[in-house]
Amino acid sequence: MKRIAGVALMAAVMSVSLVAVATAHTVKHDSTVTFQVKKNGQDADTFEGKVNSDSGRCVADRVVRIYQVVDGNDVLVGEATTDANGDYSTPTGAIAAGTYYAVVTRKVLRNDAEHKHVCKRATSNERAVAGPVA
């Protein structure tokens, strides 16, 4: 009788454990980032673009970093935070000739024992930029 009660207790504990594991989940939302250079005449040139995602919660308050491609490690040349629509813009002054791209960082929306919701990191296409007119 004690053995049956012990087995029943173990079965109950194991079923509760499995239910807890089954309800925990991870959700990863894809993101994309666009990137362009805007020449503004007498005003400072800007790097600008937009972050898009399959989740509307993944576009606002994302950090976008602009890099210039160089031998060795690429160089960080600008940083911006997206607005509520996913748009970003950062002034650059005169942009040196070279190749540039944007990276939007990963963002954790929720992370607890039951849920992990993450906006994935994304990298734009590279853009070749001609230097300022001398």
N, C-alpha and C positions, 0 to 999 in steps of 0.2 A: 504494500500500500504506500509506504514512504517513497519507494522507487518510482511509482506511477506519479505521485504528487511532484516529485523532483523533476521528472521528465516533462510534465505538464507546465511547470513553472519555467523551465528552460525554453520550451517552445514558445511560451507567451513572451518572454524577454526577447527572444530572437525575432519574433514577428514584429514587435514594436521597433526594434533596431532597424529592420529592413524597411519599414514604413518611413522612418525618419530619413534614411539614405535615399529612398525613392523620391521623396519630395524635394530634396536639395537639388539645385540645378545651376548651370552656368549658361548665360546668354551673352553671345558676342555679336555686336552690331558692326557691320562693315561701314567704313567711311571712305570718302574720296576728298581730295583737295585739288582745286584748280589754282593756277599761278600765272600771272602776267606782269609785265612791266608797263607802267603808264608814264609816258614822257609828258611833262607838264609845262613845257616852255620855260618861262622865267621862274616858276615855282619849282620846288623840289620834286624830283621824280619819285614815284611810289611803286612798291611791290604790292599787288593786291590780288584778291581771289575770293574763293568761296569754299566752305566745307559742306559737303552733302553726306547724308547718311540714310539708311533704311529706318532709322529711329529719329523722330524729331527732337528727342532729348539729347542727341549727339552732335548738334550743330552749334549751340550757344556755349560761350565761355571755353572754347578750345584754344590751346596755345599753338600758334603756327610759327615755325622757325624757317627763315630763309637762309640757304647755304649757297656759297660759291664753290664750284668744283675746282680743286687745285690738286697738284701732285701731293701724295700723302693723305693727310686728313683734310676734308673739306672745311671751309671757314664759315662760321656763323656770321652773317652780315645784317640780320634784322630779325625782329620778333614782334608778333602782334597777337591779340586775343580777339576771337570772333564775337560778333554781336549776336543778337537774338535770332537773326536770319542766317547766320553762318558766314557772313561777309567779314572780310578783314582788309586792312590797308595799313601800310607802314611807310613813312617817308624815308628816302634814302639819300637825298642829295644827288650829286652826280654819280651815276652808276658806271663802274669800271667795266671795260670790255671783258666778257667771259661767259661762262655757262652757269646758270643758277637753277635751283629747284626749291620747293617748299615741302616741309614735313609737318603734319599735324600729329600732335602727341596723343598717346593713349589716355583715355579718361575712364575712371571707375565711377559708375553711377550708383552701384549698391554692392556691398560686400559684407555679408554676415553668414551665420551658420547655415542658413537655408538658401540664400541667393547670392549669386555673383553676376552682376550685369556690367559689361565693359564695352566701351566704344573703342574700336581698333585704331591703331596707328595707321597713317597712310602717307604716301609720298607722291608728289605731283610728277608730271613729265618735266624733263629738263628744257630750259629755254636758253638759246644763245642770244647774247645781248651785245650790240655794237657799243663801243665807248662813246663818251660825249664828243661833240664836235669841237675841234680845237680852234 
